[in-house]
């Protein structure tokens, strides 16, 4: 899990949604609303590996250049719920 101190400067880390730019097949995409943590002192952004894997997956799955992480996750939930019915 997350530590509450920034690895870079030791500042306080707070929960924050962030935007991540990722290159997929030579196209730069922006993923918005990615859940993560951010240092309140230096602005260093921390996103865990599981979230990062999802970001990569969404970037590959959706054709848009700007992708809303929260929206993708909501759609994924709907798919899972449908499969369980
Ligand atoms: Zn920091």
PDB file of the backbone (N, CA, C, O) and the ligand in Angstrom, with CONECT records:
HET     ZN  A 101       1
ATOM      1  N   UNK A   1       0.840  -1.213   0.000  1.00  0.00           N
ATOM      2  CA  UNK A   1       0.000   0.000   0.000  1.00  0.00           C
ATOM      3  C   UNK A   1       0.865   1.249   0.000  1.00  0.00           C
ATOM      4  O   UNK A   1       2.092   1.182   0.076  1.00  0.00           O
ATOM      5  N   UNK A   2       0.202   2.376  -0.086  1.00  0.00           N
ATOM      6  CA  UNK A   2       0.899   3.657  -0.139  1.00  0.00           C
ATOM      7  C   UNK A   2       1.517   4.020   1.199  1.00  0.00           C
ATOM      8  O   UNK A   2       0.986   3.679   2.257  1.00  0.00           O
ATOM      9  N   UNK A   3       2.616   4.699   1.141  1.00  0.00           N
ATOM     10  CA  UNK A   3       3.151   5.320   2.337  1.00  0.00           C
ATOM     11  C   UNK A   3       2.644   6.752   2.339  1.00  0.00           C
ATOM     12  O   UNK A   3       2.236   7.271   1.300  1.00  0.00           O
ATOM     13  N   UNK A   4       2.667   7.381   3.481  1.00  0.00           N
ATOM     14  CA  UNK A   4       2.150   8.738   3.564  1.00  0.00           C
ATOM     15  C   UNK A   4       3.208   9.809   3.358  1.00  0.00           C
ATOM     16  O   UNK A   4       2.936  11.005   3.458  1.00  0.00           O
ATOM     17  N   UNK A   5       4.443   9.343   3.064  1.00  0.00           N
ATOM     18  CA  UNK A   5       5.501  10.317   2.839  1.00  0.00           C
ATOM     19  C   UNK A   5       6.038  10.203   1.421  1.00  0.00           C
ATOM     20  O   UNK A   5       6.187   9.105   0.885  1.00  0.00           O
ATOM     21  N   UNK A   6       6.321  11.334   0.831  1.00  0.00           N
ATOM     22  CA  UNK A   6       6.872  11.376  -0.517  1.00  0.00           C
ATOM     23  C   UNK A   6       8.296  10.810  -0.510  1.00  0.00           C
ATOM     24  O   UNK A   6       9.123  11.160   0.332  1.00  0.00           O
ATOM     25  N   UNK A   7       8.555   9.915  -1.488  1.00  0.00           N
ATOM     26  CA  UNK A   7       9.888   9.315  -1.562  1.00  0.00           C
ATOM     27  C   UNK A   7      10.948  10.328  -1.986  1.00  0.00           C
ATOM     28  O   UNK A   7      12.132  10.161  -1.694  1.00  0.00           O
ATOM     29  N   UNK A   8      10.524  11.348  -2.656  1.00  0.00           N
ATOM     30  CA  UNK A   8      11.469  12.347  -3.158  1.00  0.00           C
ATOM     31  C   UNK A   8      11.853  13.376  -2.110  1.00  0.00           C
ATOM     32  O   UNK A   8      13.033  13.672  -1.917  1.00  0.00           O
ATOM     33  N   UNK A   9      10.833  13.927  -1.427  1.00  0.00           N
ATOM     34  CA  UNK A   9      11.133  15.062  -0.554  1.00  0.00           C
ATOM     35  C   UNK A   9      10.660  14.855   0.874  1.00  0.00           C
ATOM     36  O   UNK A   9      10.948  15.675   1.747  1.00  0.00           O
ATOM     37  N   UNK A  10       9.919  13.742   1.130  1.00  0.00           N
ATOM     38  CA  UNK A  10       9.446  13.498   2.483  1.00  0.00           C
ATOM     39  C   UNK A  10       8.200  14.278   2.836  1.00  0.00           C
ATOM     40  O   UNK A  10       7.756  14.269   3.984  1.00  0.00           O
ATOM     41  N   UNK A  11       7.640  14.948   1.858  1.00  0.00           N
ATOM     42  CA  UNK A  11       6.428  15.747   2.077  1.00  0.00           C
ATOM     43  C   UNK A  11       5.200  14.877   2.277  1.00  0.00           C
ATOM     44  O   UNK A  11       5.244  13.669   2.049  1.00  0.00           O
ATOM     45  N   UNK A  12       4.117  15.484   2.697  1.00  0.00           N
ATOM     46  CA  UNK A  12       2.879  14.752   2.953  1.00  0.00           C
ATOM     47  C   UNK A  12       2.204  14.379   1.635  1.00  0.00           C
ATOM     48  O   UNK A  12       2.067  15.204   0.732  1.00  0.00           O
ATOM     49  N   UNK A  13       1.785  13.111   1.548  1.00  0.00           N
ATOM     50  CA  UNK A  13       1.129  12.614   0.344  1.00  0.00           C
ATOM     51  C   UNK A  13      -0.378  12.584   0.553  1.00  0.00           C
ATOM     52  O   UNK A  13      -0.860  12.068   1.562  1.00  0.00           O
ATOM     53  N   UNK A  14      -1.106  13.126  -0.382  1.00  0.00           N
ATOM     54  CA  UNK A  14      -2.566  13.169  -0.283  1.00  0.00           C
ATOM     55  C   UNK A  14      -3.194  12.458  -1.483  1.00  0.00           C
ATOM     56  O   UNK A  14      -2.580  12.365  -2.546  1.00  0.00           O
ATOM     57  N   UNK A  15      -4.430  11.953  -1.305  1.00  0.00           N
ATOM     58  CA  UNK A  15      -5.138  11.313  -2.405  1.00  0.00           C
ATOM     59  C   UNK A  15      -5.525  12.365  -3.439  1.00  0.00           C
ATOM     60  O   UNK A  15      -6.003  13.448  -3.103  1.00  0.00           O
ATOM     61  N   UNK A  16      -5.307  12.020  -4.692  1.00  0.00           N
ATOM     62  CA  UNK A  16      -5.655  12.965  -5.752  1.00  0.00           C
ATOM     63  C   UNK A  16      -5.844  12.227  -7.061  1.00  0.00           C
ATOM     64  O   UNK A  16      -5.102  11.298  -7.380  1.00  0.00           O
ATOM     65  N   UNK A  17      -6.849  12.649  -7.816  1.00  0.00           N
ATOM     66  CA  UNK A  17      -6.990  12.112  -9.162  1.00  0.00           C
ATOM     67  C   UNK A  17      -6.024  12.863 -10.064  1.00  0.00           C
ATOM     68  O   UNK A  17      -5.804  14.064  -9.909  1.00  0.00           O
ATOM     69  N   UNK A  18      -5.460  12.137 -10.996  1.00  0.00           N
ATOM     70  CA  UNK A  18      -4.430  12.745 -11.817  1.00  0.00           C
ATOM     71  C   UNK A  18      -4.601  12.363 -13.285  1.00  0.00           C
ATOM     72  O   UNK A  18      -5.357  11.452 -13.621  1.00  0.00           O
ATOM     73  N   UNK A  19      -3.895  13.067 -14.137  1.00  0.00           N
ATOM     74  CA  UNK A  19      -3.897  12.732 -15.560  1.00  0.00           C
ATOM     75  C   UNK A  19      -2.568  12.077 -15.914  1.00  0.00           C
ATOM     76  O   UNK A  19      -1.510  12.512 -15.461  1.00  0.00           O
ATOM     77  N   UNK A  20      -2.635  11.033 -16.723  1.00  0.00           N
ATOM     78  CA  UNK A  20      -1.412  10.342 -17.123  1.00  0.00           C
ATOM     79  C   UNK A  20      -1.331  10.305 -18.645  1.00  0.00           C
ATOM     80  O   UNK A  20      -2.301   9.979 -19.329  1.00  0.00           O
ATOM     81  N   UNK A  21      -0.163  10.644 -19.153  1.00  0.00           N
ATOM     82  CA  UNK A  21       0.051  10.534 -20.595  1.00  0.00           C
ATOM     83  C   UNK A  21       0.793   9.244 -20.864  1.00  0.00           C
ATOM     84  O   UNK A  21       1.777   8.928 -20.195  1.00  0.00           O
ATOM     85  N   UNK A  22       0.316   8.497 -21.852  1.00  0.00           N
ATOM     86  CA  UNK A  22       0.903   7.199 -22.139  1.00  0.00           C
ATOM     87  C   UNK A  22       0.943   6.999 -23.649  1.00  0.00           C
ATOM     88  O   UNK A  22       0.015   7.381 -24.363  1.00  0.00           O
ATOM     89  N   UNK A  23       2.029   6.397 -24.125  1.00  0.00           N
ATOM     90  CA  UNK A  23       2.143   6.170 -25.561  1.00  0.00           C
ATOM     91  C   UNK A  23       1.739   4.736 -25.888  1.00  0.00           C
ATOM     92  O   UNK A  23       2.280   3.782 -25.330  1.00  0.00           O
ATOM     93  N   UNK A  24       0.780   4.602 -26.802  1.00  0.00           N
ATOM     94  CA  UNK A  24       0.324   3.282 -27.239  1.00  0.00           C
ATOM     95  C   UNK A  24       0.399   3.235 -28.757  1.00  0.00           C
ATOM     96  O   UNK A  24      -0.219   4.058 -29.434  1.00  0.00           O
ATOM     97  N   UNK A  25       1.140   2.292 -29.293  1.00  0.00           N
ATOM     98  CA  UNK A  25       1.313   2.150 -30.744  1.00  0.00           C
ATOM     99  C   UNK A  25       1.704   3.472 -31.405  1.00  0.00           C
ATOM    100  O   UNK A  25       1.202   3.812 -32.476  1.00  0.00           O
ATOM    101  N   UNK A  26       2.593   4.200 -30.766  1.00  0.00           N
ATOM    102  CA  UNK A  26       3.096   5.444 -31.343  1.00  0.00           C
ATOM    103  C   UNK A  26       2.171   6.639 -31.190  1.00  0.00           C
ATOM    104  O   UNK A  26       2.472   7.725 -31.685  1.00  0.00           O
ATOM    105  N   UNK A  27       1.027   6.444 -30.498  1.00  0.00           N
ATOM    106  CA  UNK A  27       0.087   7.545 -30.286  1.00  0.00           C
ATOM    107  C   UNK A  27       0.105   7.936 -28.814  1.00  0.00           C
ATOM    108  O   UNK A  27      -0.017   7.090 -27.928  1.00  0.00           O
ATOM    109  N   UNK A  28       0.258   9.235 -28.573  1.00  0.00           N
ATOM    110  CA  UNK A  28       0.261   9.701 -27.192  1.00  0.00           C
ATOM    111  C   UNK A  28      -1.176   9.929 -26.733  1.00  0.00           C
ATOM    112  O   UNK A  28      -1.917  10.704 -27.336  1.00  0.00           O
ATOM    113  N   UNK A  29      -1.555   9.249 -25.665  1.00  0.00           N
ATOM    114  CA  UNK A  29      -2.913   9.364 -25.139  1.00  0.00           C
ATOM    115  C   UNK A  29      -2.889   9.930 -23.728  1.00  0.00           C
ATOM    116  O   UNK A  29      -1.930   9.746 -22.978  1.00  0.00           O
ATOM    117  N   UNK A  30      -3.957  10.616 -23.392  1.00  0.00           N
ATOM    118  CA  UNK A  30      -4.087  11.178 -22.055  1.00  0.00           C
ATOM    119  C   UNK A  30      -5.220  10.467 -21.330  1.00  0.00           C
ATOM    120  O   UNK A  30      -6.353  10.422 -21.809  1.00  0.00           O
ATOM    121  N   UNK A  31      -4.899   9.918 -20.179  1.00  0.00           N
ATOM    122  CA  UNK A  31      -5.910   9.275 -19.354  1.00  0.00           C
ATOM    123  C   UNK A  31      -6.211  10.224 -18.193  1.00  0.00           C
ATOM    124  O   UNK A  31      -5.317  10.585 -17.428  1.00  0.00           O
ATOM    125  N   UNK A  32      -7.467  10.618 -18.073  1.00  0.00           N
ATOM    126  CA  UNK A  32      -7.839  11.554 -17.018  1.00  0.00           C
ATOM    127  C   UNK A  32      -8.506  10.824 -15.848  1.00  0.00           C
ATOM    128  O   UNK A  32      -8.943   9.681 -15.983  1.00  0.00           O
ATOM    129  N   UNK A  33      -8.574  11.494 -14.716  1.00  0.00           N
ATOM    130  CA  UNK A  33      -9.236  10.959 -13.512  1.00  0.00           C
ATOM    131  C   UNK A  33      -8.638   9.653 -12.999  1.00  0.00           C
ATOM    132  O   UNK A  33      -9.356   8.805 -12.469  1.00  0.00           O
ATOM    133  N   UNK A  34      -7.335   9.491 -13.156  1.00  0.00           N
ATOM    134  CA  UNK A  34      -6.681   8.283 -12.651  1.00  0.00           C
ATOM    135  C   UNK A  34      -6.524   8.416 -11.133  1.00  0.00           C
ATOM    136  O   UNK A  34      -5.942   9.388 -10.652  1.00  0.00           O
ATOM    137  N   UNK A  35      -7.044   7.440 -10.378  1.00  0.00           N
ATOM    138  CA  UNK A  35      -6.919   7.537  -8.921  1.00  0.00           C
ATOM    139  C   UNK A  35      -5.473   7.304  -8.486  1.00  0.00           C
ATOM    140  O   UNK A  35      -4.851   6.313  -8.869  1.00  0.00           O
ATOM    141  N   UNK A  36      -4.959   8.206  -7.700  1.00  0.00           N
ATOM    142  CA  UNK A  36      -3.584   8.075  -7.248  1.00  0.00           C
ATOM    143  C   UNK A  36      -3.341   8.946  -6.042  1.00  0.00           C
ATOM    144  O   UNK A  36      -4.273   9.394  -5.375  1.00  0.00           O
ATOM    145  N   UNK A  37      -2.062   9.179  -5.773  1.00  0.00           N
ATOM    146  CA  UNK A  37      -1.710  10.060  -4.669  1.00  0.00           C
ATOM    147  C   UNK A  37      -0.679  11.051  -5.148  1.00  0.00           C
ATOM    148  O   UNK A  37       0.067  10.805  -6.096  1.00  0.00           O
ATOM    149  N   UNK A  38      -0.659  12.177  -4.466  1.00  0.00           N
ATOM    150  CA  UNK A  38       0.199  13.264  -4.905  1.00  0.00           C
ATOM    151  C   UNK A  38       0.846  13.924  -3.700  1.00  0.00           C
ATOM    152  O   UNK A  38       0.218  14.098  -2.656  1.00  0.00           O
ATOM    153  N   UNK A  39       2.111  14.289  -3.861  1.00  0.00           N
ATOM    154  CA  UNK A  39       2.818  14.980  -2.782  1.00  0.00           C
ATOM    155  C   UNK A  39       2.351  16.424  -2.726  1.00  0.00           C
ATOM    156  O   UNK A  39       2.347  17.128  -3.736  1.00  0.00           O
ATOM    157  N   UNK A  40       1.959  16.854  -1.540  1.00  0.00           N
ATOM    158  CA  UNK A  40       1.456  18.216  -1.403  1.00  0.00           C
ATOM    159  C   UNK A  40       2.597  19.231  -1.452  1.00  0.00           C
ATOM    160  O   UNK A  40       2.362  20.432  -1.576  1.00  0.00           O
ATOM    161  N   UNK A  41       3.819  18.746  -1.354  1.00  0.00           N
ATOM    162  CA  UNK A  41       4.975  19.639  -1.323  1.00  0.00           C
ATOM    163  C   UNK A  41       5.600  19.828  -2.707  1.00  0.00           C
ATOM    164  O   UNK A  41       5.738  20.955  -3.181  1.00  0.00           O
ATOM    165  N   UNK A  42       5.980  18.711  -3.355  1.00  0.00           N
ATOM    166  CA  UNK A  42       6.683  18.824  -4.629  1.00  0.00           C
ATOM    167  C   UNK A  42       5.820  18.418  -5.820  1.00  0.00           C
ATOM    168  O   UNK A  42       6.231  18.592  -6.967  1.00  0.00           O
ATOM    169  N   UNK A  43       4.628  17.879  -5.562  1.00  0.00           N
ATOM    170  CA  UNK A  43       3.733  17.532  -6.669  1.00  0.00           C
ATOM    171  C   UNK A  43       4.023  16.184  -7.309  1.00  0.00           C
ATOM    172  O   UNK A  43       3.426  15.844  -8.330  1.00  0.00           O
ATOM    173  N   UNK A  44       4.941  15.405  -6.717  1.00  0.00           N
ATOM    174  CA  UNK A  44       5.265  14.078  -7.231  1.00  0.00           C
ATOM    175  C   UNK A  44       4.022  13.190  -7.192  1.00  0.00           C
ATOM    176  O   UNK A  44       3.337  13.101  -6.173  1.00  0.00           O
ATOM    177  N   UNK A  45       3.744  12.530  -8.330  1.00  0.00           N
ATOM    178  CA  UNK A  45       2.526  11.725  -8.436  1.00  0.00           C
ATOM    179  C   UNK A  45       2.839  10.246  -8.258  1.00  0.00           C
ATOM    180  O   UNK A  45       3.798   9.733  -8.834  1.00  0.00           O
ATOM    181  N   UNK A  46       2.026   9.566  -7.456  1.00  0.00           N
ATOM    182  CA  UNK A  46       2.214   8.143  -7.198  1.00  0.00           C
ATOM    183  C   UNK A  46       0.960   7.390  -7.641  1.00  0.00           C
ATOM    184  O   UNK A  46      -0.143   7.668  -7.171  1.00  0.00           O
ATOM    185  N   UNK A  47       1.144   6.444  -8.542  1.00  0.00           N
ATOM    186  CA  UNK A  47       0.039   5.600  -8.993  1.00  0.00           C
ATOM    187  C   UNK A  47       0.487   4.156  -8.835  1.00  0.00           C
ATOM    188  O   UNK A  47       1.573   3.796  -9.291  1.00  0.00           O
ATOM    189  N   UNK A  48      -0.330   3.324  -8.197  1.00  0.00           N
ATOM    190  CA  UNK A  48       0.114   1.947  -7.956  1.00  0.00           C
ATOM    191  C   UNK A  48       0.124   1.112  -9.242  1.00  0.00           C
ATOM    192  O   UNK A  48      -0.488   1.491 -10.240  1.00  0.00           O
ATOM    193  N   UNK A  49       0.812  -0.005  -9.208  1.00  0.00           N
ATOM    194  CA  UNK A  49       1.036  -0.834 -10.394  1.00  0.00           C
ATOM    195  C   UNK A  49      -0.252  -1.373 -11.002  1.00  0.00           C
ATOM    196  O   UNK A  49      -0.377  -1.454 -12.224  1.00  0.00           O
ATOM    197  N   UNK A  50      -1.212  -1.744 -10.152  1.00  0.00           N
ATOM    198  CA  UNK A  50      -2.482  -2.287 -10.653  1.00  0.00           C
ATOM    199  C   UNK A  50      -3.212  -1.218 -11.461  1.00  0.00           C
ATOM    200  O   UNK A  50      -3.730  -1.486 -12.545  1.00  0.00           O
ATOM    201  N   UNK A  51      -3.243  -0.006 -10.914  1.00  0.00           N
ATOM    202  CA  UNK A  51      -3.893   1.103 -11.617  1.00  0.00           C
ATOM    203  C   UNK A  51      -3.164   1.395 -12.922  1.00  0.00           C
ATOM    204  O   UNK A  51      -3.792   1.654 -13.949  1.00  0.00           O
ATOM    205  N   UNK A  52      -1.842   1.350 -12.876  1.00  0.00           N
ATOM    206  CA  UNK A  52      -1.021   1.612 -14.055  1.00  0.00           C
ATOM    207  C   UNK A  52      -1.300   0.579 -15.159  1.00  0.00           C
ATOM    208  O   UNK A  52      -1.339   0.925 -16.339  1.00  0.00           O
ATOM    209  N   UNK A  53      -1.491  -0.679 -14.770  1.00  0.00           N
ATOM    210  CA  UNK A  53      -1.806  -1.729 -15.740  1.00  0.00           C
ATOM    211  C   UNK A  53      -3.150  -1.445 -16.412  1.00  0.00           C
ATOM    212  O   UNK A  53      -3.315  -1.651 -17.614  1.00  0.00           O
ATOM    213  N   UNK A  54      -4.112  -0.965 -15.606  1.00  0.00           N
ATOM    214  CA  UNK A  54      -5.432  -0.634 -16.154  1.00  0.00           C
ATOM    215  C   UNK A  54      -5.334   0.542 -17.110  1.00  0.00           C
ATOM    216  O   UNK A  54      -5.980   0.562 -18.158  1.00  0.00           O
ATOM    217  N   UNK A  55      -4.517   1.521 -16.736  1.00  0.00           N
ATOM    218  CA  UNK A  55      -4.311   2.689 -17.600  1.00  0.00           C
ATOM    219  C   UNK A  55      -3.806   2.227 -18.973  1.00  0.00           C
ATOM    220  O   UNK A  55      -4.291   2.683 -20.009  1.00  0.00           O
ATOM    221  N   UNK A  56      -2.822   1.313 -18.963  1.00  0.00           N
ATOM    222  CA  UNK A  56      -2.264   0.781 -20.211  1.00  0.00           C
ATOM    223  C   UNK A  56      -3.326   0.029 -21.002  1.00  0.00           C
ATOM    224  O   UNK A  56      -3.410   0.151 -22.224  1.00  0.00           O
ATOM    225  N   UNK A  57      -4.135  -0.748 -20.290  1.00  0.00           N
ATOM    226  CA  UNK A  57      -5.187  -1.530 -20.921  1.00  0.00           C
ATOM    227  C   UNK A  57      -6.237  -0.625 -21.572  1.00  0.00           C
ATOM    228  O   UNK A  57      -6.636  -0.848 -22.714  1.00  0.00           O
ATOM    229  N   UNK A  58      -6.678   0.396 -20.835  1.00  0.00           N
ATOM    230  CA  UNK A  58      -7.679   1.320 -21.370  1.00  0.00           C
ATOM    231  C   UNK A  58      -7.124   2.076 -22.568  1.00  0.00           C
ATOM    232  O   UNK A  58      -7.827   2.301 -23.553  1.00  0.00           O
ATOM    233  N   UNK A  59      -5.865   2.462 -22.477  1.00  0.00           N
ATOM    234  CA  UNK A  59      -5.231   3.191 -23.580  1.00  0.00           C
ATOM    235  C   UNK A  59      -5.215   2.340 -24.843  1.00  0.00           C
ATOM    236  O   UNK A  59      -5.371   2.853 -25.952  1.00  0.00           O
ATOM    237  N   UNK A  60      -5.025   1.026 -24.662  1.00  0.00           N
ATOM    238  CA  UNK A  60      -4.986   0.116 -25.810  1.00  0.00           C
ATOM    239  C   UNK A  60      -6.391  -0.202 -26.318  1.00  0.00           C
ATOM    240  O   UNK A  60      -6.591  -0.394 -27.518  1.00  0.00           O
ATOM    241  N   UNK A  61      -7.368  -0.258 -25.401  1.00  0.00           N
ATOM    242  CA  UNK A  61      -8.727  -0.686 -25.753  1.00  0.00           C
ATOM    243  C   UNK A  61      -9.574   0.415 -26.395  1.00  0.00           C
ATOM    244  O   UNK A  61     -10.397   0.144 -27.269  1.00  0.00           O
ATOM    245  N   UNK A  62      -9.363   1.668 -25.949  1.00  0.00           N
ATOM    246  CA  UNK A  62     -10.214   2.745 -26.427  1.00  0.00           C
ATOM    247  C   UNK A  62      -9.510   3.571 -27.502  1.00  0.00           C
ATOM    248  O   UNK A  62      -8.348   3.940 -27.329  1.00  0.00           O
ATOM    249  N   UNK A  63     -10.191   3.865 -28.603  1.00  0.00           N
ATOM    250  CA  UNK A  63      -9.556   4.583 -29.708  1.00  0.00           C
ATOM    251  C   UNK A  63      -9.339   6.086 -29.452  1.00  0.00           C
ATOM    252  O   UNK A  63      -8.502   6.705 -30.108  1.00  0.00           O
ATOM    253  N   UNK A  64     -10.080   6.669 -28.512  1.00  0.00           N
ATOM    254  CA  UNK A  64      -9.970   8.112 -28.275  1.00  0.00           C
ATOM    255  C   UNK A  64      -8.585   8.498 -27.755  1.00  0.00           C
ATOM    256  O   UNK A  64      -7.913   7.698 -27.104  1.00  0.00           O
ATOM    257  N   UNK A  65      -8.172   9.712 -28.044  1.00  0.00           N
ATOM    258  CA  UNK A  65      -6.879  10.191 -27.566  1.00  0.00           C
ATOM    259  C   UNK A  65      -6.934  10.626 -26.108  1.00  0.00           C
ATOM    260  O   UNK A  65      -5.929  10.601 -25.398  1.00  0.00           O
ATOM    261  N   UNK A  66      -8.125  11.023 -25.677  1.00  0.00           N
ATOM    262  CA  UNK A  66      -8.312  11.383 -24.277  1.00  0.00           C
ATOM    263  C   UNK A  66      -9.336  10.415 -23.689  1.00  0.00           C
ATOM    264  O   UNK A  66     -10.462  10.310 -24.176  1.00  0.00           O
ATOM    265  N   UNK A  67      -8.931   9.718 -22.645  1.00  0.00           N
ATOM    266  CA  UNK A  67      -9.766   8.677 -22.071  1.00  0.00           C
ATOM    267  C   UNK A  67     -10.011   8.977 -20.592  1.00  0.00           C
ATOM    268  O   UNK A  67      -9.090   9.309 -19.845  1.00  0.00           O
ATOM    269  N   UNK A  68     -11.262   8.852 -20.197  1.00  0.00           N
ATOM    270  CA  UNK A  68     -11.616   9.082 -18.797  1.00  0.00           C
ATOM    271  C   UNK A  68     -11.531   7.751 -18.042  1.00  0.00           C
ATOM    272  O   UNK A  68     -12.317   6.836 -18.285  1.00  0.00           O
ATOM    273  N   UNK A  69     -10.576   7.661 -17.135  1.00  0.00           N
ATOM    274  CA  UNK A  69     -10.350   6.415 -16.383  1.00  0.00           C
ATOM    275  C   UNK A  69     -11.606   5.984 -15.620  1.00  0.00           C
ATOM    276  O   UNK A  69     -11.983   4.813 -15.622  1.00  0.00           O
ATOM    277  N   UNK A  70     -12.245   6.970 -14.962  1.00  0.00           N
ATOM    278  CA  UNK A  70     -13.437   6.685 -14.155  1.00  0.00           C
ATOM    279  C   UNK A  70     -14.550   6.099 -15.021  1.00  0.00           C
ATOM    280  O   UNK A  70     -15.268   5.191 -14.603  1.00  0.00           O
ATOM    281  N   UNK A  71     -14.681   6.645 -16.255  1.00  0.00           N
ATOM    282  CA  UNK A  71     -15.714   6.163 -17.164  1.00  0.00           C
ATOM    283  C   UNK A  71     -15.415   4.728 -17.617  1.00  0.00           C
ATOM    284  O   UNK A  71     -16.314   3.888 -17.666  1.00  0.00           O
ATOM    285  N   UNK A  72     -14.164   4.459 -17.943  1.00  0.00           N
ATOM    286  CA  UNK A  72     -13.758   3.115 -18.373  1.00  0.00           C
ATOM    287  C   UNK A  72     -14.009   2.100 -17.261  1.00  0.00           C
ATOM    288  O   UNK A  72     -14.494   0.996 -17.507  1.00  0.00           O
ATOM    289  N   UNK A  73     -13.673   2.490 -16.047  1.00  0.00           N
ATOM    290  CA  UNK A  73     -13.852   1.600 -14.919  1.00  0.00           C
ATOM    291  C   UNK A  73     -15.332   1.317 -14.690  1.00  0.00           C
ATOM    292  O   UNK A  73     -15.707   0.186 -14.381  1.00  0.00           O
ATOM    293  N   UNK A  74     -16.174   2.332 -14.840  1.00  0.00           N
ATOM    294  CA  UNK A  74     -17.618   2.165 -14.691  1.00  0.00           C
ATOM    295  C   UNK A  74     -18.149   1.208 -15.750  1.00  0.00           C
ATOM    296  O   UNK A  74     -18.986   0.353 -15.461  1.00  0.00           O
ATOM    297  N   UNK A  75     -17.659   1.356 -16.982  1.00  0.00           N
ATOM    298  CA  UNK A  75     -18.080   0.463 -18.069  1.00  0.00           C
ATOM    299  C   UNK A  75     -17.644  -0.969 -17.789  1.00  0.00           C
ATOM    300  O   UNK A  75     -18.380  -1.918 -18.062  1.00  0.00           O
ATOM    301  N   UNK A  76     -16.453  -1.114 -17.248  1.00  0.00           N
ATOM    302  CA  UNK A  76     -15.924  -2.425 -16.923  1.00  0.00           C
ATOM    303  C   UNK A  76     -16.800  -3.106 -15.871  1.00  0.00           C
ATOM    304  O   UNK A  76     -17.065  -4.305 -15.953  1.00  0.00           O
ATOM    305  N   UNK A  77     -17.247  -2.327 -14.883  1.00  0.00           N
ATOM    306  CA  UNK A  77     -18.138  -2.834 -13.836  1.00  0.00           C
ATOM    307  C   UNK A  77     -19.434  -3.350 -14.451  1.00  0.00           C
ATOM    308  O   UNK A  77     -19.935  -4.408 -14.072  1.00  0.00           O
ATOM    309  N   UNK A  78     -19.967  -2.597 -15.398  1.00  0.00           N
ATOM    310  CA  UNK A  78     -21.216  -2.984 -16.058  1.00  0.00           C
ATOM    311  C   UNK A  78     -21.025  -4.320 -16.763  1.00  0.00           C
ATOM    312  O   UNK A  78     -21.890  -5.192 -16.693  1.00  0.00           O
ATOM    313  N   UNK A  79     -19.889  -4.482 -17.446  1.00  0.00           N
ATOM    314  CA  UNK A  79     -19.600  -5.733 -18.154  1.00  0.00           C
ATOM    315  C   UNK A  79     -19.535  -6.887 -17.170  1.00  0.00           C
ATOM    316  O   UNK A  79     -20.108  -7.948 -17.414  1.00  0.00           O
ATOM    317  N   UNK A  80     -18.846  -6.686 -16.071  1.00  0.00           N
ATOM    318  CA  UNK A  80     -18.704  -7.735 -15.052  1.00  0.00           C
ATOM    319  C   UNK A  80     -20.069  -8.108 -14.475  1.00  0.00           C
ATOM    320  O   UNK A  80     -20.385  -9.285 -14.304  1.00  0.00           O
ATOM    321  N   UNK A  81     -20.873  -7.083 -14.178  1.00  0.00           N
ATOM    322  CA  UNK A  81     -22.217  -7.333 -13.622  1.00  0.00           C
ATOM    323  C   UNK A  81     -23.081  -8.101 -14.612  1.00  0.00           C
ATOM    324  O   UNK A  81     -23.839  -8.991 -14.228  1.00  0.00           O
ATOM    325  N   UNK A  82     -22.959  -7.748 -15.895  1.00  0.00           N
ATOM    326  CA  UNK A  82     -23.729  -8.434 -16.929  1.00  0.00           C
ATOM    327  C   UNK A  82     -23.330  -9.902 -17.002  1.00  0.00           C
ATOM    328  O   UNK A  82     -24.184 -10.776 -17.152  1.00  0.00           O
ATOM    329  N   UNK A  83     -22.034 -10.173 -16.898  1.00  0.00           N
ATOM    330  CA  UNK A  83     -21.537 -11.531 -16.968  1.00  0.00           C
ATOM    331  C   UNK A  83     -22.010 -12.379 -15.778  1.00  0.00           C
ATOM    332  O   UNK A  83     -22.182 -13.593 -15.888  1.00  0.00           O
ATOM    333  N   UNK A  84     -22.212 -11.709 -14.646  1.00  0.00           N
ATOM    334  CA  UNK A  84     -22.607 -12.433 -13.439  1.00  0.00           C
ATOM    335  C   UNK A  84     -24.088 -12.753 -13.418  1.00  0.00           C
ATOM    336  O   UNK A  84     -24.524 -13.633 -12.676  1.00  0.00           O
ATOM    337  N   UNK A  85     -24.862 -12.049 -14.225  1.00  0.00           N
ATOM    338  CA  UNK A  85     -26.311 -12.259 -14.208  1.00  0.00           C
ATOM    339  C   UNK A  85     -26.726 -13.594 -14.829  1.00  0.00           C
ATOM    340  O   UNK A  85     -27.916 -13.905 -14.883  1.00  0.00           O
TER     341      UNK A  85
HETATM  342 ZN    ZN A 101       7.444  15.394  -2.554  1.00  0.00          ZN
END
